[in-house]
Amino acid sequence: MKKKDAYLDMDMLRFTTAGSVDDGKSTLIGRMLYDSKSIFQDQIEAIERASAKMGGEEGINLALLTDGLRAEREQGITIDVAYRYFATPKRKFIIADTPGHIQYTRNMVTGASTANLAIILVDARHGLVEQTSRHAFIASLLKIPHIVFCINKMDLVDYKEDRFEEIRAQLQAFCSKLEVNDVRFIPISALKGDNVVNKSKKMNWYQGGTLMYTLENVHISGDYNHVDCRFPVQYVVRPQTDEFHDFRGYAGRIASGVYKKGDEVMLLPSGFTSKISAIHTFDGEIEEAFAPMSVTIEIEDDLDLSRGDMMVRSNNAPTVSQDLDLMVCWMSEKPLQPNGKYYVKHTTRDVRCVVKDIKYKVNINNLHRLEDDKEIKLNDIARISIRTTKPLFYDRYSRNRITGSLILIDEGTNETVGAGMII
């Protein structure tokens, strides 16, 4: 029982892998799972059989671990991000393996939107290429707190230190234009296993940790905003039983901040204030709760509060407005319509909006603003302004990734057409 509890209490790191086509993402994930003993024996045997059929020179082809999901991508699944789950004694992990092609920018945005860390692979032979710039820009746009550049295929450049340093200088120069706090560089060979899980004997000049050591030890508890209290209400709990005849609780997931019993809270949009009388979880009542816990909060007064409303601190309220400026990644084959009407989903609140203005499109390769080109097509990233039918309660995306993000939905097809970051 204790072991099970320890596993449940381990923190979880969500990370995304990105890189240009054939930079070795699938091989890297396969190598990580294989060397960390996270693959079942029958999976290993199946891969060995498939590798033998293909006649590979290198023995087991680790890329086949995720290539089963690649086949699904070829069948035209819309948002084709392959998720893998594994754990080590120190931490649990969710990997979002995103495709490398330019036309799948929206897929990378989907996989990276909830990530704590991004691994961007760079081919040691080619260095910084257009796709590397694109992925680094998207990672910074999505405010992923930690970025690890893995300089892969070091075996093909004879494990030379000067080649690694040359690429690191290129990447550092590009990252200086982006808003990224924590950037790291690791020389690896996913195929041979150098510096992935085990330290490389062929790169004694590299004094840093392996990729797995970095993933296990990177500090992520500081990634959550524990300052601004934001609790979007998802559901009103009214059991209507004799035992809980008068119970009224507000269920949801804490977006940010810490809530304690006895705290004074303000309810939006009404602006009324009350005090927290109890905080309930699946395991019983607790004294305090914090992001990203799912809880049910009771307040002292009978006030009107329903799905889409928000519970905040009266001395630390979010912005309440119908006019918003966004960076949007366009995800639809149908271009963004100027003055077009869309549904907006923001935390638990659903409203409609009209696109007031398209300010500029971003050239992702050199970060230039294209103010003359206002046609926003699939995979484009642009700055727009919208007006909503009802006020939203939001923070800047750079401050709060939950209350600062929204999605745009086509009214006719119900398809998600855009992912927006509030500026």
C-alpha positions as CSV (number, residue, x, y, z in Angstrom):
1,M,0.0,0.0,0.0
2,K,2.8,2.3,0.9
3,K,4.5,1.7,-2.5
4,K,1.2,2.5,-4.3
5,D,0.8,5.8,-2.3
6,A,4.4,6.8,-3.0
7,Y,3.7,6.3,-6.7
8,L,0.5,8.3,-6.6
9,D,2.3,11.1,-4.7
10,M,5.2,11.4,-7.2
11,D,5.2,14.5,-9.2
12,M,4.5,14.4,-12.9
13,L,6.5,16.0,-15.7
14,R,4.8,16.5,-19.1
15,F,7.2,17.0,-21.9
16,T,7.0,17.3,-25.6
17,T,9.5,16.3,-28.3
18,A,9.9,18.3,-31.4
19,G,12.4,18.5,-34.2
20,S,12.8,18.5,-38.0
21,V,11.9,15.4,-40.0
22,D,14.3,12.5,-39.4
23,D,16.1,14.2,-36.5
24,G,15.5,11.0,-34.5
25,K,12.5,11.8,-32.2
26,S,11.1,8.3,-32.4
27,T,14.5,6.7,-31.8
28,L,15.1,9.0,-28.8
29,I,11.8,8.1,-27.2
30,G,12.4,4.4,-27.9
31,R,15.9,4.7,-26.4
32,M,14.5,6.4,-23.3
33,L,11.9,3.7,-22.7
34,Y,14.3,0.9,-23.5
35,D,17.2,2.0,-21.4
36,S,15.0,3.0,-18.5
37,K,13.4,-0.5,-18.5
38,S,10.0,0.9,-19.3
39,I,9.1,-1.6,-22.0
40,F,7.4,-4.9,-21.5
41,Q,9.3,-8.0,-22.6
42,D,6.6,-8.9,-25.2
43,Q,6.9,-5.4,-26.8
44,I,10.7,-5.9,-27.0
45,E,10.3,-9.3,-28.7
46,A,7.7,-7.8,-31.2
47,I,10.1,-5.0,-32.1
48,E,13.0,-7.4,-32.5
49,R,10.9,-9.5,-34.9
50,A,9.9,-6.4,-36.9
51,S,13.5,-5.1,-36.9
52,A,14.7,-8.5,-38.3
53,K,12.1,-8.4,-41.0
54,M,13.3,-5.0,-42.1
55,G,16.9,-6.2,-42.1
56,G,18.3,-3.3,-40.0
57,E,22.0,-3.3,-39.5
58,E,21.8,-1.9,-36.0
59,G,19.9,-4.8,-34.4
60,I,16.7,-3.6,-32.6
61,N,15.1,-0.6,-34.3
62,L,13.9,1.5,-31.4
63,A,11.9,3.9,-33.6
64,L,9.3,1.2,-34.1
65,L,8.1,1.8,-30.5
66,T,6.3,4.9,-31.7
67,D,5.9,4.0,-35.3
68,G,2.7,2.1,-34.6
69,L,1.2,5.5,-33.8
70,R,2.8,6.9,-36.9
71,A,0.6,4.5,-39.0
72,E,-2.4,6.1,-37.3
73,R,-1.2,9.5,-38.4
74,E,-1.1,8.3,-42.0
75,Q,-4.8,7.4,-41.8
76,G,-5.6,11.1,-41.4
77,I,-6.2,11.5,-37.7
78,T,-6.7,15.2,-37.1
79,I,-4.5,16.1,-34.2
80,D,-1.9,13.4,-34.4
81,V,0.1,13.7,-31.3
82,A,1.3,10.3,-29.9
83,Y,1.3,10.2,-26.1
84,R,3.5,7.8,-24.1
85,Y,3.4,7.2,-20.4
86,F,6.3,5.9,-18.2
87,A,7.8,6.3,-14.8
88,T,11.2,6.0,-13.0
89,P,11.7,5.7,-9.3
90,K,11.9,9.6,-9.1
91,R,9.1,10.8,-11.3
92,K,6.2,10.0,-13.6
93,F,6.3,11.2,-17.2
94,I,3.9,11.9,-20.1
95,I,5.6,12.3,-23.5
96,A,3.8,14.1,-26.3
97,D,5.6,13.0,-29.5
98,T,4.7,15.7,-32.1
99,P,5.4,15.4,-35.8
100,G,8.2,17.3,-37.5
101,H,6.6,18.5,-40.8
102,I,5.9,22.2,-41.3
103,Q,2.3,21.4,-42.1
104,Y,1.8,20.0,-38.6
105,T,2.5,23.2,-36.7
106,R,-1.0,23.0,-35.1
107,N,-0.2,19.5,-33.9
108,M,2.9,20.7,-32.1
109,V,0.9,23.5,-30.5
110,T,-1.6,20.8,-29.2
111,G,1.1,18.6,-27.8
112,A,3.1,21.4,-26.2
113,S,0.2,23.4,-24.7
114,T,0.3,21.6,-21.4
115,A,4.0,20.7,-21.3
116,N,6.4,21.7,-18.5
117,L,9.4,21.0,-20.8
118,A,10.2,20.8,-24.5
119,I,12.9,18.6,-26.0
120,I,14.0,20.0,-29.3
121,L,16.2,17.7,-31.4
122,V,18.9,19.1,-33.6
123,D,20.8,17.0,-36.1
124,A,24.5,17.5,-35.3
125,R,25.3,17.4,-39.1
126,H,22.9,20.2,-40.0
127,G,22.8,22.4,-36.9
128,L,20.1,25.2,-36.7
129,V,17.6,24.7,-39.5
130,E,14.2,26.4,-40.2
131,Q,12.2,23.8,-38.3
132,T,14.4,24.2,-35.2
133,S,13.7,28.0,-35.2
134,R,9.9,27.3,-35.7
135,H,9.8,24.8,-32.8
136,A,11.8,27.0,-30.5
137,F,9.5,30.0,-31.3
138,I,6.4,28.0,-30.7
139,A,7.8,26.7,-27.4
140,S,8.5,30.3,-26.3
141,L,5.1,31.5,-27.5
142,L,3.4,28.7,-25.4
143,K,5.6,29.8,-22.4
144,I,7.0,26.3,-21.9
145,P,9.2,27.0,-18.8
146,H,12.1,24.7,-19.7
147,I,13.7,23.9,-23.2
148,V,16.3,21.2,-23.7
149,F,18.1,21.2,-27.0
150,C,19.4,17.7,-27.7
151,I,22.2,17.8,-30.3
152,N,21.5,14.3,-31.7
153,K,23.6,12.1,-34.0
154,M,26.9,13.1,-32.4
155,D,28.2,9.6,-33.5
156,L,28.0,10.9,-37.1
157,V,30.3,13.9,-36.4
158,D,32.8,11.7,-34.4
159,Y,31.6,13.0,-31.1
160,K,33.5,16.3,-31.7
161,E,33.2,18.9,-28.9
162,D,33.9,21.8,-31.3
163,R,30.8,20.8,-33.5
164,F,28.6,20.7,-30.4
165,E,29.9,24.2,-29.2
166,E,29.3,25.6,-32.7
167,I,25.7,24.5,-32.7
168,R,25.2,25.6,-29.1
169,A,26.4,29.1,-30.1
170,Q,23.9,29.2,-33.0
171,L,21.0,28.2,-30.8
172,Q,21.9,30.6,-28.0
173,A,22.0,33.5,-30.5
174,F,18.5,32.6,-31.7
175,C,17.1,32.0,-28.2
176,S,18.3,35.5,-27.1
177,K,15.4,36.9,-29.3
178,L,12.9,34.7,-27.5
179,E,11.4,34.8,-24.0
180,V,12.7,31.6,-22.5
181,N,14.0,31.4,-18.9
182,D,15.7,28.0,-18.8
183,V,17.5,26.6,-21.8
184,R,19.9,23.6,-21.7
185,F,22.0,21.8,-24.3
186,I,22.9,18.1,-24.3
187,P,25.0,16.2,-26.9
188,I,23.5,12.8,-27.5
189,S,23.3,9.9,-29.8
190,A,19.8,8.4,-29.6
191,L,20.8,5.4,-31.8
192,K,23.8,4.5,-29.7
193,G,22.4,5.6,-26.4
194,D,25.0,8.2,-25.5
195,N,23.9,10.7,-22.8
196,V,20.2,9.6,-23.1
197,V,19.8,7.5,-20.0
198,N,23.5,6.5,-19.5
199,K,26.5,8.8,-19.5
200,S,28.6,8.6,-22.7
201,K,32.1,7.3,-22.5
202,K,32.9,8.9,-25.9
203,M,32.1,12.5,-24.8
204,N,34.2,12.9,-21.7
205,W,34.5,16.6,-22.5
206,Y,30.7,17.0,-21.6
207,Q,30.4,17.6,-17.9
208,G,26.6,18.0,-17.7
209,G,23.9,15.5,-16.8
210,T,22.2,13.0,-19.2
211,L,18.8,13.7,-20.7
212,M,17.1,11.3,-18.2
213,Y,18.9,13.0,-15.2
214,T,17.7,16.4,-16.5
215,L,14.1,15.2,-16.8
216,E,14.1,13.6,-13.4
217,N,15.6,16.6,-11.6
218,V,14.4,19.7,-13.4
219,H,12.5,21.9,-10.9
220,I,8.9,22.1,-11.9
221,S,7.0,23.0,-8.7
222,G,7.8,26.6,-9.4
223,D,6.1,26.5,-12.8
224,Y,2.7,26.8,-11.2
225,N,1.4,30.3,-10.3
226,H,0.7,30.1,-6.6
227,V,0.2,33.8,-6.2
228,D,-3.0,34.7,-8.2
229,C,-6.0,32.7,-6.8
230,R,-8.2,31.6,-9.7
231,F,-10.9,28.9,-9.3
232,P,-13.2,28.5,-12.4
233,V,-16.4,26.9,-11.3
234,Q,-17.1,23.7,-13.4
235,Y,-20.2,22.3,-11.6
236,V,-22.5,23.0,-8.8
237,V,-22.8,20.1,-6.4
238,R,-26.4,19.7,-4.9
239,P,-26.8,16.0,-3.7
240,Q,-30.5,16.5,-2.7
241,T,-30.3,13.6,-0.2
242,D,-31.5,13.6,3.4
243,E,-27.9,13.3,4.7
244,F,-26.7,16.4,2.7
245,H,-30.0,18.2,2.3
246,D,-28.6,21.7,2.4
247,F,-25.2,21.0,0.8
248,R,-24.2,23.4,-2.0
249,G,-20.6,23.1,-3.2
250,Y,-18.7,24.4,-6.2
251,A,-16.6,21.9,-8.0
252,G,-13.7,22.6,-10.4
253,R,-9.9,22.5,-10.8
254,I,-7.8,25.3,-9.2
255,A,-6.1,27.1,-12.1
256,S,-3.7,29.0,-9.8
257,G,-3.1,30.2,-6.3
258,V,-3.8,28.6,-2.8
259,Y,-7.2,28.5,-1.2
260,K,-7.6,28.0,2.6
261,K,-10.6,27.5,4.9
262,G,-11.7,30.9,6.2
263,D,-10.3,32.9,3.3
264,E,-12.4,35.7,2.0
265,V,-13.2,35.2,-1.7
266,M,-14.8,37.3,-4.4
267,L,-17.3,35.8,-6.9
268,L,-17.2,36.9,-10.5
269,P,-19.0,38.3,-12.4
270,S,-21.3,39.5,-9.5
271,G,-18.5,40.9,-7.3
272,F,-20.1,39.7,-4.1
273,T,-17.7,38.4,-1.4
274,S,-18.0,35.5,1.0
275,K,-15.7,33.2,3.1
276,I,-14.7,29.6,2.4
277,S,-16.4,27.3,4.9
278,A,-15.0,24.0,3.7
279,I,-12.8,22.4,1.0
280,H,-13.6,18.9,0.0
281,T,-11.6,16.4,-2.1
282,F,-12.3,12.8,-3.1
283,D,-10.4,11.7,0.0
284,G,-12.2,13.9,2.4
285,E,-12.1,17.5,3.8
286,I,-8.8,19.4,3.8
287,E,-7.7,22.8,5.2
288,E,-6.0,24.2,2.1
289,A,-5.8,23.4,-1.6
290,F,-3.6,24.7,-4.5
291,A,-3.2,24.4,-8.3
292,P,-3.7,22.0,-10.0
293,M,-5.9,20.2,-7.5
294,S,-9.6,19.3,-8.3
295,V,-11.8,20.2,-5.3
296,T,-15.3,21.2,-4.2
297,I,-15.4,24.5,-2.2
298,E,-18.3,25.5,0.1
299,I,-18.8,29.2,1.0
300,E,-20.7,30.7,4.0
301,D,-23.4,32.6,2.0
302,D,-26.1,31.5,-0.4
303,L,-25.0,33.4,-3.5
304,D,-25.7,32.8,-7.1
305,L,-22.6,31.0,-8.6
306,S,-22.7,28.6,-11.5
307,R,-20.6,27.0,-14.3
308,G,-18.4,29.6,-16.0
309,D,-18.2,31.9,-13.0
310,M,-14.9,32.3,-11.0
311,M,-13.9,32.5,-7.4
312,V,-10.9,34.8,-6.8
313,R,-9.4,36.9,-4.0
314,S,-11.0,40.4,-3.6
315,N,-7.5,42.1,-3.4
316,N,-6.1,40.2,-6.4
317,A,-8.7,40.0,-9.2
318,P,-8.1,39.1,-12.8
319,T,-8.9,41.5,-15.7
320,V,-12.6,41.5,-16.6
321,S,-13.2,42.6,-20.2
322,Q,-15.0,41.8,-23.4
323,D,-12.1,43.2,-25.6
324,L,-9.1,40.9,-25.8
325,D,-5.8,40.9,-27.8
326,L,-4.5,37.4,-28.7
327,M,-1.7,35.6,-30.4
328,V,-3.6,32.8,-32.2
329,C,-2.3,29.6,-33.9
330,W,-4.8,28.9,-36.7
331,M,-5.8,25.2,-36.9
332,S,-8.4,25.1,-39.7
333,E,-8.3,24.5,-43.4
334,K,-10.8,27.4,-43.6
335,P,-8.9,30.8,-43.2
336,L,-9.7,33.1,-40.3
337,Q,-12.5,35.4,-41.3
338,P,-12.1,39.2,-40.6
339,N,-15.3,40.2,-38.7
340,G,-16.1,36.5,-38.4
341,K,-18.1,35.1,-35.5
342,Y,-16.8,32.2,-33.4
343,Y,-17.5,30.4,-30.2
344,V,-14.9,31.0,-27.4
345,K,-14.1,28.4,-24.7
346,H,-12.1,30.0,-21.9
347,T,-11.6,28.0,-18.7
348,T,-15.2,26.8,-18.0
349,R,-16.9,29.8,-19.6
350,D,-18.4,29.6,-23.1
351,V,-19.2,32.8,-25.0
352,R,-19.4,34.0,-28.6
353,C,-17.1,36.6,-30.2
354,V,-16.4,38.6,-33.3
355,V,-12.9,39.1,-34.8
356,K,-12.5,42.9,-34.7
357,D,-9.0,43.2,-36.2
358,I,-6.1,41.2,-37.6
359,K,-3.0,43.2,-36.6
360,Y,-0.2,41.1,-38.1
361,K,1.0,37.7,-39.1
362,V,4.3,36.3,-37.8
363,N,6.9,34.9,-40.1
364,I,7.9,32.0,-37.8
365,N,11.3,31.5,-39.5
366,N,12.7,35.0,-38.8
367,L,10.1,36.3,-36.3
368,H,9.3,39.3,-38.5
369,R,5.8,40.8,-38.4
370,L,3.9,40.7,-41.7
371,E,1.5,43.7,-41.3
372,D,0.5,43.7,-45.0
373,D,-0.4,40.0,-45.1
374,K,-3.7,39.6,-43.2
375,E,-4.8,36.2,-44.6
376,I,-4.5,33.7,-41.8
377,K,-4.4,30.2,-43.0
378,L,-3.8,26.7,-41.5
379,N,-0.7,26.7,-39.2
380,D,-0.3,30.5,-39.3
381,I,0.4,32.4,-36.1
382,A,-1.1,35.9,-35.9
383,R,-2.0,38.7,-33.5
384,I,-5.7,39.5,-33.5
385,S,-8.3,41.3,-31.3
386,I,-11.7,40.0,-30.5
387,R,-14.8,41.2,-28.7
388,T,-16.9,38.7,-26.7
389,T,-20.6,38.8,-26.0
390,K,-20.0,38.4,-22.2
391,P,-16.9,39.5,-20.2
392,L,-14.1,37.0,-19.6
393,F,-12.0,36.8,-16.4
394,Y,-8.5,36.5,-17.6
395,D,-4.8,37.1,-16.9
396,R,-2.0,37.6,-19.4
397,Y,-0.8,34.2,-20.8
398,S,2.7,35.0,-19.7
399,R,1.4,35.1,-16.1
400,N,-1.1,32.3,-16.1
401,R,-1.2,29.6,-18.8
402,I,-4.7,28.5,-17.7
403,T,-6.6,31.8,-17.5
404,G,-4.6,33.3,-20.3
405,S,-5.5,30.7,-22.9
406,L,-8.7,30.1,-25.0
407,I,-9.8,28.2,-28.0
408,L,-11.9,29.5,-31.0
409,I,-14.6,27.1,-32.3
410,D,-16.4,27.3,-35.6
411,E,-20.1,27.9,-35.0
412,G,-21.2,25.8,-38.0
413,T,-19.0,22.7,-37.6
414,N,-18.1,22.8,-33.9
415,E,-14.5,22.3,-35.0
416,T,-11.7,23.9,-33.0
417,V,-10.2,26.4,-35.4
418,G,-7.8,28.4,-33.3
419,A,-5.7,28.3,-30.1
420,G,-5.3,31.7,-28.5
421,M,-2.8,33.1,-26.0
422,I,-4.1,36.4,-24.3
423,I,-1.5,39.2,-24.5
